[in-house]
């Protein structure tokens, strides 16, 4: 393919940026695209300050673009020329710019399903998981004696958060079938990339019982066996969502 834009992924290790790297690896394998990767370690638990020089929020993932046409500036896809943020939006851009239909559902029913699960993963699933992660992180960073006390105080909230994830997981479980084995429908798509982060956090941190949700378990096993996922793991400098590399 004729590639007019070369993307660089600014990837924070042990983070949601992984799914963008995974997508780039799939595009490299199937479509032959070229991309650059710059990885960052966490500093004081978060992204390094140097990312703020690229986008004021200083959060990863960030995708920057350079043109292959001499003298031509990169396009403004969002609000800053040649800079994209937010994993869901980066994935959509990658699909539209390089995918050539690779992750696009072929029926209206699957298109609607794909859009729904992209939103459900980002607005319902991941925030519910983040709620527990924040509570557990707060407990873990405190000194031992204080940590034990706060653990007792916050234990009902942690239990509440874990209980609140169960119906979310059940929605995901019920959506999978032999006819539609992916969240994008018959074939793997953008919804599956987006659901994967919440699932990876849930499984790595012990919020997900595979025996209770066998279809979700099988879906996760299947997507993690994709060569793009495996190749991304080899390049990402870590994808530990239990410690986040801290």
VOGU-3710 file (C-alpha; in Angstrom, 3 decimals, decimal comma):
1> xxxxxxxxxx> 0,000/0,000/0,000  1,087/3,600/-0,609  1,618/5,045/2,859  1,313/8,811/3,070  1,572/9,041/6,858  4,087/7,290/9,117  2,749/6,975/12,675  4,840/6,949/15,845  3,217/5,450/18,924  4,274/6,977/22,235
11> xxxxxxxxxx> 3,654/3,986/24,478  3,642/3,976/28,274  4,656/0,551/29,512  2,008/-1,445/31,412  -0,898/0,652/30,172  -3,916/0,948/27,905  -1,557/2,021/25,130  -0,860/-1,666/24,548  -3,996/-2,142/22,440  -2,766/0,545/20,019
21> xxxxxxxxxx> 0,561/-1,230/19,676  -1,325/-4,481/19,127  -3,377/-2,836/16,360  -0,238/-1,470/14,701  1,328/-4,923/14,760  -1,762/-6,386/13,093  -1,658/-3,687/10,427  2,042/-4,296/9,888  1,421/-8,023/9,433  -1,656/-7,829/7,216
31> xxxxxxxxxx> -1,257/-4,498/5,400  2,498/-4,044/5,520  2,421/-0,583/7,127  5,481/1,049/8,646  5,387/2,645/12,080  7,745/3,777/14,827  7,527/2,966/18,510  8,784/4,984/21,455  8,317/3,379/24,863  8,274/5,157/28,224
41> xxxxxxxxxx> 8,681/3,886/31,761  6,496/5,184/34,557  7,773/7,977/36,786  6,227/8,301/40,244  3,538/5,915/39,072  2,489/7,926/36,017  3,582/8,986/32,567  6,820/10,994/32,253  6,662/14,763/31,990  8,157/14,726/28,481
51> xxxxxxxxxx> 4,833/13,535/27,051  3,359/16,937/27,939  5,580/18,447/25,273  3,591/16,436/22,717  0,096/16,911/24,197  -0,718/19,001/27,291  -2,411/16,155/29,201  0,818/14,163/29,032  -0,968/10,836/28,941  -0,295/7,771/26,810
61> xxxxxxxxxx> -1,165/6,608/24,228  -0,233/9,424/21,882  0,135/8,893/18,160  2,171/11,379/16,124  2,238/11,513/12,337  4,850/12,466/9,790  4,180/12,740/6,082  6,097/10,941/3,364  5,656/13,934/1,044  8,563/16,408/1,423
71> xxxxxxxxxx> 7,528/19,807/2,739  3,943/18,803/3,457  2,831/19,294/7,078  0,928/16,529/8,878  -2,869/16,812/8,891  -4,940/17,911/11,867  -6,990/14,824/12,735  -8,045/16,069/16,176  -6,942/19,484/17,504  -3,127/19,587/17,068
81> xxxxxxxxxx> -1,485/18,965/13,686  -0,093/15,453/13,497  -1,082/14,474/17,058  -3,787/12,031/18,171  -4,742/10,996/21,701  -7,282/8,697/23,379  -6,896/4,987/22,637  -10,395/4,503/21,213  -9,948/7,400/18,779  -6,456/6,291/17,810
91> xxxxxxxxxx> -7,793/2,823/17,010  -10,538/4,341/14,853  -7,979/6,438/12,979  -5,716/3,425/12,399  -8,659/1,481/11,007  -9,760/4,263/8,676  -6,282/5,316/7,520  -4,576/1,950/7,138  -7,092/-0,844/7,658  -8,847/-0,808/4,278
101> xxxxxxxxxx> -11,828/-2,568/5,822  -9,775/-4,990/7,916  -11,797/-4,394/11,094  -14,986/-3,039/9,545  -18,107/-5,183/10,098  -19,855/-6,223/6,906  -23,468/-6,018/8,086  -25,484/-3,214/9,658  -26,254/-5,418/12,650  -22,570/-6,035/13,311
111> xxxxxxxxxx> -21,706/-2,354/12,734  -24,215/-1,349/15,393  -22,921/-4,052/17,713  -19,316/-2,928/17,166  -20,172/0,704/17,940  -22,096/-0,332/21,063  -19,303/-2,440/22,536  -16,690/0,212/21,764  -18,742/2,624/23,870  -19,705/0,051/26,510
121> xxxxxxxxxx> -16,068/-0,889/27,058  -14,943/2,714/27,511  -17,922/4,205/29,354  -19,057/1,286/31,517  -16,575/-1,587/31,698  -13,212/0,173/32,098  -14,470/2,860/34,540  -15,927/0,153/36,792  -12,606/-1,686/36,785  -10,697/1,564/37,374
131> xxxxxxxxxx> -12,818/2,240/40,465  -11,441/-0,887/42,162  -7,912/-0,332/40,890  -7,810/3,166/42,415  -9,029/1,915/45,788  -6,532/-0,947/45,844  -3,717/1,366/44,734  -4,533/3,821/47,523  -4,351/1,042/50,109  -1,119/-0,378/48,711
141> xxxxxxxxxx> 0,897/2,869/48,680  0,243/3,758/52,316  2,631/2,754/55,125  1,937/-0,706/56,545  -0,013/0,248/59,664  -2,027/2,929/57,911  -2,551/0,622/54,924  -4,111/-2,051/57,121  -6,464/0,473/58,687  -7,493/1,951/55,337
151> xxxxxxxxxx> -7,911/-1,572/53,990  -10,518/-2,250/56,634  -12,233/1,087/56,027  -12,272/0,742/52,242  -13,030/-2,987/52,161  -16,805/-2,454/51,732  -16,140/-0,144/48,774  -13,791/-2,679/47,176  -16,440/-5,380/47,630  -19,050/-3,035/46,164
161> xxxxxxxxxx> -16,823/-2,416/43,158  -16,174/-6,104/42,593  -19,890/-6,858/42,839  -20,646/-4,078/40,362  -18,367/-5,657/37,741  -20,300/-8,948/37,727  -23,332/-7,732/35,725  -20,966/-5,963/33,310  -19,113/-9,214/32,694  -22,449/-10,974/32,302
171> xxxxxxxxxx> -23,468/-8,571/29,537  -20,226/-9,372/27,753  -20,673/-13,106/28,318  -24,232/-13,090/26,980  -23,185/-11,256/23,823  -20,866/-14,016/22,626  -22,101/-16,994/20,597  -21,059/-19,388/17,861  -22,665/-17,039/15,354  -21,014/-13,935/16,840
181> xxxxxxxxxx> -17,798/-14,990/18,576  -16,432/-11,427/18,731  -17,735/-8,188/20,170  -17,584/-6,744/16,660  -19,773/-9,624/15,439  -18,742/-12,443/13,137  -15,191/-11,141/12,799  -12,660/-9,496/15,095  -12,924/-5,695/15,143  -12,372/-2,448/17,014
191> xxxxxxxxxx> -14,765/-3,399/19,800  -12,540/-6,366/20,636  -9,458/-4,158/20,976  -11,373/-1,872/23,314  -12,942/-4,594/25,466  -9,545/-6,276/25,819  -8,077/-3,682/28,196  -10,836/-4,012/30,776  -10,661/-7,785/30,444  -6,889/-7,846/30,833
201> xxxxxxxxxx> -7,087/-5,729/33,990  -9,908/-7,859/35,362  -8,176/-11,159/34,728  -4,711/-10,071/35,859  -6,059/-8,491/39,049  -8,416/-11,338/39,951  -11,754/-9,620/39,288  -12,717/-12,121/36,592  -13,661/-15,756/37,300  -13,167/-17,708/34,054
211> xxxxxxxxxx> -15,267/-20,612/35,350  -18,222/-18,268/35,800  -17,858/-16,738/32,333  -16,643/-19,513/29,977  -17,449/-17,706/26,730  -15,481/-14,660/27,874  -12,633/-16,949/28,890  -12,584/-18,534/25,431  -12,790/-15,127/23,726  -9,830/-13,842/25,727
221> xxxxxxxxxx> -7,784/-16,968/24,997  -8,527/-16,596/21,295  -7,604/-12,913/20,981  -4,418/-13,336/23,029  -3,332/-16,044/20,593  -3,411/-13,611/17,655  0,059/-13,016/16,267  -0,396/-9,238/16,537  -1,017/-9,540/20,274  1,982/-11,817/20,735
231> xxxxxxxxxx> 4,257/-9,542/18,700  3,095/-6,490/20,638  3,898/-8,214/23,924  7,456/-8,724/22,720  7,876/-5,004/21,973  5,950/-3,234/24,732  8,454/-3,491/27,618  5,831/-4,933/29,914  2,089/-5,384/30,248  1,618/-6,081/33,946
241> xxxxxx> -1,725/-4,582/34,959  -1,441/-5,819/38,531  1,594/-3,732/39,454  1,666/-1,413/36,392  5,438/-1,767/36,494  5,714/0,141/39,776
//
